[in-house]
Amino acid sequence: MLAAGSARRMGQLKQLLPINEKPVIRHCLETIIDSGINDVVTVLGGGGEKIIEVINDLPVKIVFNKAPQSEMAESFRIGLQAVDAFSTGVLVCLCDHPLVSKETFKVLTHFHEEEPDRILIPVYNGIRGHPTLFPKSVITDIFLGINLREIINRNPDRVKPVRVKDEGVILDMDTTDDYRKILERTGKEK
């Protein structure tokens, strides 16, 4: 779970905004855990101390990106180093996509079991979304100084779009307007 962003466009720590009476980050992590994934690494940045308070009882590894202005790829590199060495794949989950369903996580991990060498990208109504599942053998290219998009572009033959019935894969939360739309979808509009 990449949750190290500074939320410049939001103007506040979006990881702590409430969704269904829980902070966004807790909502996201509980969904991942409820899907059956048991090796969860969370990358935090600025404000991490406040965030730890709301997730410290969850079975997740917490690591820090101490370079607040770094790219998302740097957070991913830090998180990847904490992933279990025996993992065959890595789901790149973003804290600002809080409505991804546990069924989507299950679908992606099932496809990974069937085709472990594929880069799996969820697609809703023809639009690519998140999270993306990368085979461990491909994702280590991140240490070559490239980003996740470049890894996808360098391996087009490995990319498999996975159709899902989950609008949450394309709903991100970068602005207060995005947050309002997320709340509308959960029936908890502010």
N, C-alpha and C positions, 0 to 999 in steps of 0.2 A: 504494500500500500504506500504509494507516494503521497506524502502529506507534508512536505517541507516548504511549500509555496508561501510567499509572503502576502499574497492576496492584495496586491497593489490596486487592481481594478475594483475589488470588493470594498476595500477600505477597512476591513476588520478580519480577524481570523475566521475564515469560513469553516475551518475544521471544528469550531466550537458552536456554530449556529445550530439552533434546534430543528430537528425533523422528528416528528412523532414523539416529542418530549425527550429526545436524546440528542446529544451533540452529533453532528454529521459524521465525525470520524468514528464514533462508537457505533452508530447505525451501520456504516459501511463494514467495519470489522466484524460485527455480529453477523451480518449477512454472509460474509466470506466463511466464517467459522461454521455457521449453520449449514452451509453447503457441503461440509465434510472436509474442507481443506484444513490441514493441521500444521503446516509449516508456513506461518504468516510472519512476514517481516514488515515493520512499519518504519518509514523514514520520515523523521521530523526535522524541522528547521527552527527558525525563530519562533518564540512562544511555546517551545516544546515542553517546558515545565508545566504550563497550564494544561496542555493537552494530555500529558502523562497522567495528571490527576483523574481524568475521565476514562482512561483505558488501562490503568495499571493492574487491574484485576483480570484482564483478558489474557488468554494464552498466546501472546504474540511477543516476538523479539522486537526491541526498539533500538534503532540506531539513529545517529544524527548527521545531517549535512550542516557543517559549521560554516559553510560559505553561502551566506544568504542570497547573494546575487548570481549564483551559479545556475547553469542550465539544468533542466530536468534530467538530462542524461547523467549528470554528476550524482544526483540523488539516487538514480538507478544503480550506478556503479557501486555506491556505498551499500545500498540494500542488497545487491547481488552477492556481495562478499559474505553476507550473513545467512544466505540461503543454505539449507541442508545440502551437503556435498553429494548426496545420493539422489537429489531431485533430478528428474529427467526433463522438466519443463518449468517455466516461470511465467506466472500470470502477472502482467503489469497492470495493477489496479490504481485508479486515480481517485483521490478523496473528493474531487469535485464532480464525480459521477455517482452520487449517492443512491440513485434509484435502481441500480443494476440488481436484478433479482437473483436469489440463490439458485433458481432453476437455470439461469444463464451460466452461472459458474459450473453447475453440474454438467450442462451440455458441453461446455468447452473442455472440461477435464475428461469427459467421456470420449470426445473426439481425439483428445491427446493420447488416450490409452490405445485407441484404434490406429492412429497415425502419428506416432511420436516425433517424426521429423518435420512436421508441418508447422508453419506459423499460422495460428488460428485467429481470425479477426471476426468478431460478431457483426452481423449486418441486420439492420432493421429497416424495412421498407426501402431497400436499395442503398442505404446510407451506412458506411462503415462507422463503427463506434469503438467503445472500450468496455472491458479490458481486452488486451491482446495477450494470447498465450504463445510464448516463444519456446522452441526446443532449447535445452541447455547448451547443446553443441553449437547453436547459432548465436545465442545471446551473448556468449563470451566475447564476441567481436566488439562489444561496447567498450572493451578495454583498449581497443585500437584507436580511440579518440573519435569515434563516429557516434551518431545518435540512433535512436530506435527506428525512426523513419528511414534513415539510410540503410539500416540492416534489412528492413522490409524491401526497399528498392533494390538492394544487391541480391536478393533471393526471391525473385518473382515466381520461380517455379515451385517454391516451397509454400507460398501463400495460399491458404484455403479460407475463403469467405464462409462463415457459418451463419445461416439464416436463423434468427431468433425472433420470438414474439414479444420482445422486451424493449419498449421505448426507452427505458433507462440507460441503454448503452449509448444513446446519442444525446441524452440530456445532461449538459454540463452546467456548472454553477460558477461562472466567472464574475457576474455582476449582481447587483441587488435585484434587478429585473429577472435574471435567471433564477435566483433564489425564490422569488415570488412564484414563478412558474412551477418550480419544484414543489413548493408548498401547495399550490393549487392541485397538482397531481396526487398529492397525499391526502387531500381533503382538509388541510390545516392552514388555509390561507391566512396570512397576517394582515 
